[in-house]
Amino acid sequence: MSIYVKSVEIFEFPKLSITFNTDEKKIFDVSPYLDKGIFTELQNQDYFKQVKATNGTIEWPNGQDFCPDTLYIKGR
């Protein structure tokens, strides 16, 4: 069975609460990525809050996203 994201909510900047198709909830910390490439835009908290669960993963309006496996493995 493959893992995918059912929903995402802001936990506390820059952490996300993610619910997976297994009904597990994990907290994913985005801070290690905030100074890397396209993810620097996520430093803006108003932009960060625009995250959505789409097509089994999470993404922001300008195309930043994370693989569902990464979210699951790195989530706590």
Chimera marker file (.cmm) of the C-alpha trace (Angstrom):
<marker_set name="trace">
<marker id="1" x="0.000" y="0.000" z="0.000" r="1" g="1" b="0" radius="0.5"/>
<marker id="2" x="1.348" y="3.409" z="-0.871" r="1" g="1" b="0" radius="0.5"/>
<marker id="3" x="1.288" y="6.291" z="1.580" r="1" g="1" b="0" radius="0.5"/>
<marker id="4" x="-0.470" y="9.504" z="0.637" r="1" g="1" b="0" radius="0.5"/>
<marker id="5" x="-1.645" y="12.680" z="2.362" r="1" g="1" b="0" radius="0.5"/>
<marker id="6" x="-5.334" y="13.067" z="3.198" r="1" g="1" b="0" radius="0.5"/>
<marker id="7" x="-5.124" y="16.477" z="4.889" r="1" g="1" b="0" radius="0.5"/>
<marker id="8" x="-2.724" y="19.120" z="6.164" r="1" g="1" b="0" radius="0.5"/>
<marker id="9" x="-3.004" y="21.847" z="8.783" r="1" g="1" b="0" radius="0.5"/>
<marker id="10" x="-0.588" y="24.388" z="10.184" r="1" g="1" b="0" radius="0.5"/>
<marker id="11" x="0.723" y="23.086" z="13.508" r="1" g="1" b="0" radius="0.5"/>
<marker id="12" x="2.961" y="26.015" z="14.425" r="1" g="1" b="0" radius="0.5"/>
<marker id="13" x="5.224" y="27.780" z="11.968" r="1" g="1" b="0" radius="0.5"/>
<marker id="14" x="7.131" y="26.129" z="10.348" r="1" g="1" b="0" radius="0.5"/>
<marker id="15" x="5.564" y="22.793" z="11.271" r="1" g="1" b="0" radius="0.5"/>
<marker id="16" x="2.645" y="21.028" z="9.620" r="1" g="1" b="0" radius="0.5"/>
<marker id="17" x="0.221" y="18.464" z="11.005" r="1" g="1" b="0" radius="0.5"/>
<marker id="18" x="-0.351" y="15.874" z="8.295" r="1" g="1" b="0" radius="0.5"/>
<marker id="19" x="-2.963" y="13.108" z="8.217" r="1" g="1" b="0" radius="0.5"/>
<marker id="20" x="-2.139" y="10.159" z="5.974" r="1" g="1" b="0" radius="0.5"/>
<marker id="21" x="-4.369" y="7.573" z="4.315" r="1" g="1" b="0" radius="0.5"/>
<marker id="22" x="-3.404" y="5.190" z="7.147" r="1" g="1" b="0" radius="0.5"/>
<marker id="23" x="-5.168" y="7.652" z="9.528" r="1" g="1" b="0" radius="0.5"/>
<marker id="24" x="-1.798" y="8.324" z="11.189" r="1" g="1" b="0" radius="0.5"/>
<marker id="25" x="-1.065" y="11.950" z="12.052" r="1" g="1" b="0" radius="0.5"/>
<marker id="26" x="2.491" y="13.228" z="11.987" r="1" g="1" b="0" radius="0.5"/>
<marker id="27" x="4.162" y="16.589" z="12.529" r="1" g="1" b="0" radius="0.5"/>
<marker id="28" x="6.497" y="17.555" z="9.686" r="1" g="1" b="0" radius="0.5"/>
<marker id="29" x="9.070" y="20.266" z="10.392" r="1" g="1" b="0" radius="0.5"/>
<marker id="30" x="9.763" y="22.331" z="7.270" r="1" g="1" b="0" radius="0.5"/>
<marker id="31" x="12.555" y="24.411" z="8.891" r="1" g="1" b="0" radius="0.5"/>
<marker id="32" x="15.488" y="22.348" z="7.476" r="1" g="1" b="0" radius="0.5"/>
<marker id="33" x="14.305" y="23.253" z="3.950" r="1" g="1" b="0" radius="0.5"/>
<marker id="34" x="13.557" y="26.973" z="4.382" r="1" g="1" b="0" radius="0.5"/>
<marker id="35" x="16.969" y="28.145" z="3.145" r="1" g="1" b="0" radius="0.5"/>
<marker id="36" x="17.077" y="25.859" z="0.094" r="1" g="1" b="0" radius="0.5"/>
<marker id="37" x="16.147" y="26.889" z="-3.463" r="1" g="1" b="0" radius="0.5"/>
<marker id="38" x="12.452" y="27.273" z="-4.165" r="1" g="1" b="0" radius="0.5"/>
<marker id="39" x="11.609" y="26.619" z="-0.504" r="1" g="1" b="0" radius="0.5"/>
<marker id="40" x="12.989" y="30.005" z="0.625" r="1" g="1" b="0" radius="0.5"/>
<marker id="41" x="9.598" y="31.509" z="-0.271" r="1" g="1" b="0" radius="0.5"/>
<marker id="42" x="8.120" y="29.438" z="2.579" r="1" g="1" b="0" radius="0.5"/>
<marker id="43" x="9.906" y="31.721" z="5.067" r="1" g="1" b="0" radius="0.5"/>
<marker id="44" x="7.004" y="34.139" z="4.525" r="1" g="1" b="0" radius="0.5"/>
<marker id="45" x="4.446" y="32.967" z="7.099" r="1" g="1" b="0" radius="0.5"/>
<marker id="46" x="1.460" y="34.266" z="5.123" r="1" g="1" b="0" radius="0.5"/>
<marker id="47" x="2.615" y="32.287" z="2.099" r="1" g="1" b="0" radius="0.5"/>
<marker id="48" x="3.428" y="29.234" z="4.252" r="1" g="1" b="0" radius="0.5"/>
<marker id="49" x="-0.202" y="29.185" z="5.457" r="1" g="1" b="0" radius="0.5"/>
<marker id="50" x="-1.405" y="28.656" z="1.869" r="1" g="1" b="0" radius="0.5"/>
<marker id="51" x="-0.359" y="24.976" z="1.945" r="1" g="1" b="0" radius="0.5"/>
<marker id="52" x="-2.942" y="22.525" z="0.621" r="1" g="1" b="0" radius="0.5"/>
<marker id="53" x="-3.268" y="18.761" z="0.370" r="1" g="1" b="0" radius="0.5"/>
<marker id="54" x="-3.355" y="17.985" z="-3.365" r="1" g="1" b="0" radius="0.5"/>
<marker id="55" x="-2.971" y="14.749" z="-5.325" r="1" g="1" b="0" radius="0.5"/>
<marker id="56" x="-1.796" y="12.778" z="-2.280" r="1" g="1" b="0" radius="0.5"/>
<marker id="57" x="0.849" y="15.247" z="-1.150" r="1" g="1" b="0" radius="0.5"/>
<marker id="58" x="1.109" y="18.871" z="0.000" r="1" g="1" b="0" radius="0.5"/>
<marker id="59" x="1.891" y="21.902" z="-2.103" r="1" g="1" b="0" radius="0.5"/>
<marker id="60" x="1.941" y="25.671" z="-2.184" r="1" g="1" b="0" radius="0.5"/>
<marker id="61" x="0.657" y="27.996" z="-4.947" r="1" g="1" b="0" radius="0.5"/>
<marker id="62" x="4.059" y="28.428" z="-6.637" r="1" g="1" b="0" radius="0.5"/>
<marker id="63" x="4.717" y="24.699" z="-6.921" r="1" g="1" b="0" radius="0.5"/>
<marker id="64" x="6.735" y="23.879" z="-3.815" r="1" g="1" b="0" radius="0.5"/>
<marker id="65" x="5.890" y="20.357" z="-2.677" r="1" g="1" b="0" radius="0.5"/>
<marker id="66" x="7.174" y="17.351" z="-0.792" r="1" g="1" b="0" radius="0.5"/>
<marker id="67" x="7.016" y="13.664" z="-1.665" r="1" g="1" b="0" radius="0.5"/>
<marker id="68" x="4.466" y="11.850" z="0.554" r="1" g="1" b="0" radius="0.5"/>
<marker id="69" x="7.168" y="9.320" z="1.514" r="1" g="1" b="0" radius="0.5"/>
<marker id="70" x="9.413" y="12.139" z="2.766" r="1" g="1" b="0" radius="0.5"/>
<marker id="71" x="6.563" y="13.606" z="4.806" r="1" g="1" b="0" radius="0.5"/>
<marker id="72" x="5.831" y="10.202" z="6.323" r="1" g="1" b="0" radius="0.5"/>
<marker id="73" x="9.424" y="9.138" z="7.025" r="1" g="1" b="0" radius="0.5"/>
<marker id="74" x="10.605" y="12.513" z="8.372" r="1" g="1" b="0" radius="0.5"/>
<marker id="75" x="7.358" y="13.206" z="10.256" r="1" g="1" b="0" radius="0.5"/>
<marker id="76" x="7.230" y="12.635" z="14.004" r="1" g="1" b="0" radius="0.5"/>
<link id1="1" id2="2" r="1" g="1" b="0" radius="0.2"/>
<link id1="2" id2="3" r="1" g="1" b="0" radius="0.2"/>
<link id1="3" id2="4" r="1" g="1" b="0" radius="0.2"/>
<link id1="4" id2="5" r="1" g="1" b="0" radius="0.2"/>
<link id1="5" id2="6" r="1" g="1" b="0" radius="0.2"/>
<link id1="6" id2="7" r="1" g="1" b="0" radius="0.2"/>
<link id1="7" id2="8" r="1" g="1" b="0" radius="0.2"/>
<link id1="8" id2="9" r="1" g="1" b="0" radius="0.2"/>
<link id1="9" id2="10" r="1" g="1" b="0" radius="0.2"/>
<link id1="10" id2="11" r="1" g="1" b="0" radius="0.2"/>
<link id1="11" id2="12" r="1" g="1" b="0" radius="0.2"/>
<link id1="12" id2="13" r="1" g="1" b="0" radius="0.2"/>
<link id1="13" id2="14" r="1" g="1" b="0" radius="0.2"/>
<link id1="14" id2="15" r="1" g="1" b="0" radius="0.2"/>
<link id1="15" id2="16" r="1" g="1" b="0" radius="0.2"/>
<link id1="16" id2="17" r="1" g="1" b="0" radius="0.2"/>
<link id1="17" id2="18" r="1" g="1" b="0" radius="0.2"/>
<link id1="18" id2="19" r="1" g="1" b="0" radius="0.2"/>
<link id1="19" id2="20" r="1" g="1" b="0" radius="0.2"/>
<link id1="20" id2="21" r="1" g="1" b="0" radius="0.2"/>
<link id1="21" id2="22" r="1" g="1" b="0" radius="0.2"/>
<link id1="22" id2="23" r="1" g="1" b="0" radius="0.2"/>
<link id1="23" id2="24" r="1" g="1" b="0" radius="0.2"/>
<link id1="24" id2="25" r="1" g="1" b="0" radius="0.2"/>
<link id1="25" id2="26" r="1" g="1" b="0" radius="0.2"/>
<link id1="26" id2="27" r="1" g="1" b="0" radius="0.2"/>
<link id1="27" id2="28" r="1" g="1" b="0" radius="0.2"/>
<link id1="28" id2="29" r="1" g="1" b="0" radius="0.2"/>
<link id1="29" id2="30" r="1" g="1" b="0" radius="0.2"/>
<link id1="30" id2="31" r="1" g="1" b="0" radius="0.2"/>
<link id1="31" id2="32" r="1" g="1" b="0" radius="0.2"/>
<link id1="32" id2="33" r="1" g="1" b="0" radius="0.2"/>
<link id1="33" id2="34" r="1" g="1" b="0" radius="0.2"/>
<link id1="34" id2="35" r="1" g="1" b="0" radius="0.2"/>
<link id1="35" id2="36" r="1" g="1" b="0" radius="0.2"/>
<link id1="36" id2="37" r="1" g="1" b="0" radius="0.2"/>
<link id1="37" id2="38" r="1" g="1" b="0" radius="0.2"/>
<link id1="38" id2="39" r="1" g="1" b="0" radius="0.2"/>
<link id1="39" id2="40" r="1" g="1" b="0" radius="0.2"/>
<link id1="40" id2="41" r="1" g="1" b="0" radius="0.2"/>
<link id1="41" id2="42" r="1" g="1" b="0" radius="0.2"/>
<link id1="42" id2="43" r="1" g="1" b="0" radius="0.2"/>
<link id1="43" id2="44" r="1" g="1" b="0" radius="0.2"/>
<link id1="44" id2="45" r="1" g="1" b="0" radius="0.2"/>
<link id1="45" id2="46" r="1" g="1" b="0" radius="0.2"/>
<link id1="46" id2="47" r="1" g="1" b="0" radius="0.2"/>
<link id1="47" id2="48" r="1" g="1" b="0" radius="0.2"/>
<link id1="48" id2="49" r="1" g="1" b="0" radius="0.2"/>
<link id1="49" id2="50" r="1" g="1" b="0" radius="0.2"/>
<link id1="50" id2="51" r="1" g="1" b="0" radius="0.2"/>
<link id1="51" id2="52" r="1" g="1" b="0" radius="0.2"/>
<link id1="52" id2="53" r="1" g="1" b="0" radius="0.2"/>
<link id1="53" id2="54" r="1" g="1" b="0" radius="0.2"/>
<link id1="54" id2="55" r="1" g="1" b="0" radius="0.2"/>
<link id1="55" id2="56" r="1" g="1" b="0" radius="0.2"/>
<link id1="56" id2="57" r="1" g="1" b="0" radius="0.2"/>
<link id1="57" id2="58" r="1" g="1" b="0" radius="0.2"/>
<link id1="58" id2="59" r="1" g="1" b="0" radius="0.2"/>
<link id1="59" id2="60" r="1" g="1" b="0" radius="0.2"/>
<link id1="60" id2="61" r="1" g="1" b="0" radius="0.2"/>
<link id1="61" id2="62" r="1" g="1" b="0" radius="0.2"/>
<link id1="62" id2="63" r="1" g="1" b="0" radius="0.2"/>
<link id1="63" id2="64" r="1" g="1" b="0" radius="0.2"/>
<link id1="64" id2="65" r="1" g="1" b="0" radius="0.2"/>
<link id1="65" id2="66" r="1" g="1" b="0" radius="0.2"/>
<link id1="66" id2="67" r="1" g="1" b="0" radius="0.2"/>
<link id1="67" id2="68" r="1" g="1" b="0" radius="0.2"/>
<link id1="68" id2="69" r="1" g="1" b="0" radius="0.2"/>
<link id1="69" id2="70" r="1" g="1" b="0" radius="0.2"/>
<link id1="70" id2="71" r="1" g="1" b="0" radius="0.2"/>
<link id1="71" id2="72" r="1" g="1" b="0" radius="0.2"/>
<link id1="72" id2="73" r="1" g="1" b="0" radius="0.2"/>
<link id1="73" id2="74" r="1" g="1" b="0" radius="0.2"/>
<link id1="74" id2="75" r="1" g="1" b="0" radius="0.2"/>
<link id1="75" id2="76" r="1" g="1" b="0" radius="0.2"/>
</marker_set>
